[in-house]
Every structure is written in structure tokens, then in C-alpha cells.
Amino acid sequence: MIGKVIVVLAIILVGVFLLTHTNLFYHPQTPVSKGQEYYTTTNVQNITYQFGIISNVSTNYTVPLKLSYGNVTIKVMGHNAFNLTVVNNSTVIYSGIVDRYFSKSFIIGGDVKLVFSSRQGLEVNVTIFDVLS
């Protein structure tokens, strides 16, 4: 009797072994790990420059800039009237008297100079939006 039980258990064990190792639908649950993926971007769309100029004497003040070629917006806020000249690669593209506020967009790039001049002293805040192309 015990021999019959041992034979039946052996047959069951052999059957289970054959089913698990020959069944095409059997897939053991092995843990799969995936490394993290990191993405960095170097695609900068625009750059903003901000600065202020304060002088209490009559002055000419030149600000040299190196800008990308594309759409550049220059905004200047001052407390008094002043003369502003915008020079792009040695070519004057704007020159005029500004009464406290100036905002204009240009298609420029390369070596850009902003020349401020005033007889009453100069106090301006400048913001330049450089949209990279």
C-alpha cells in the first residue's frame, strides 16, 4: 500500500515537472528591472538681459552686446529724455530722442551697441529680449 502511494506521488511529481518545463504557455515570474532614463535639453529659446544705468552728469554711455541673429526687442525706461542710438555691426539702425519710454523690435544680431547720451544725467532701466533662431 505504501509502495502504491509512493509510486503515485512520484508520477504526480514527474507530471508537474514535465508540465512546467515543456508547456509553451508557462512563463516564470522573474523580476525585470529597467534603468531610469534621463533626458536633457540644450534647446534654449530666448535670453533676457536686464541692467540699469545711473549717472548724474552729462554722459555718453555705450553698452556692447553679442546677440544671436533674429528678433531682438529692446525696452528702455528712463526718468528724463535721453538720446538712444542702436548700432548693429557698425551700422546705425536707430537714432533718436526718447522721452522716458522706448520699445522696439529689430531683426539684428552679432555685435550690437546701445549708445545712451544725456545732458541732464542718465537713469535708465534696460531690458533686451533675444529670441534665438
Protein Blocks (a to p, Z undefined) as FASTA:
>chain_A
ZZmmmmmmmmmmmmmmmmmmmcmkbccdddddddddddddfbdfbdcdddddddfbdcdd
dddddddedddddddddfbdcdddddeehiafbdcddehiacdddddehjdddddddfkb
padddddddddZZ
